[in-house]
Amino acid sequence: MPIPTKAASPNQAMTVITLMPEQTIRDIDTLHAELLAGLDAKAGVRLAAAELVQVDTATVQLLCAFMLESRQREVEVEWDTPSETLLLTARLLGVSEVLALERPSSVIGLAP
């Protein structure tokens, strides 16, 4: 399902937010502030999650709220190499679609 977004203008660089290897509630305030700043910039946000190896449900909930808000504000969001941990966690929690992380189940080793 395509996500309705507004593309960043060519002369505006996307805001890059890099998730830490261990992204948990302990650091949620920092991530929340970064996500809000990305939305306020309105230039689009790229979420870099290649190094993420541990993520808790509080972080996943924050990311879901961020994705929903980005759609309301028509701010483009894209993932830069989401980790297998994030893909699996989102799938197990049933939020892959909300997070726009849908990939074939064979990629993460789960049956459809």
Rosetta blueprint (number, residue, H / E / L):
1 M L
2 P L
3 I L
4 P L
5 T L
6 K L
7 A L
8 A L
9 S L
10 P L
11 N L
12 Q L
13 A L
14 M L
15 T E
16 V E
17 I E
18 T E
19 L L
20 M L
21 P L
22 E E
23 Q E
24 T L
25 I H
26 R H
27 D H
28 I H
29 D H
30 T H
31 L H
32 H H
33 A H
34 E H
35 L H
36 L H
37 A H
38 G H
39 L H
40 D H
41 A H
42 K L
43 A L
44 G L
45 V E
46 R E
47 L E
48 A E
49 A L
50 A L
51 E L
52 L L
53 V L
54 Q E
55 V E
56 D L
57 T H
58 A H
59 T H
60 V H
61 Q H
62 L H
63 L H
64 C H
65 A H
66 F H
67 M H
68 L H
69 E H
70 S H
71 R H
72 Q H
73 R H
74 E L
75 V L
76 E L
77 V E
78 E E
79 W E
80 D E
81 T L
82 P L
83 S L
84 E H
85 T H
86 L H
87 L H
88 L H
89 T H
90 A H
91 R H
92 L H
93 L H
94 G L
95 V L
96 S L
97 E L
98 V L
99 L L
100 A L
101 L L
102 E L
103 R L
104 P L
105 S H
106 S H
107 V H
108 I H
109 G L
110 L L
111 A L
112 P L
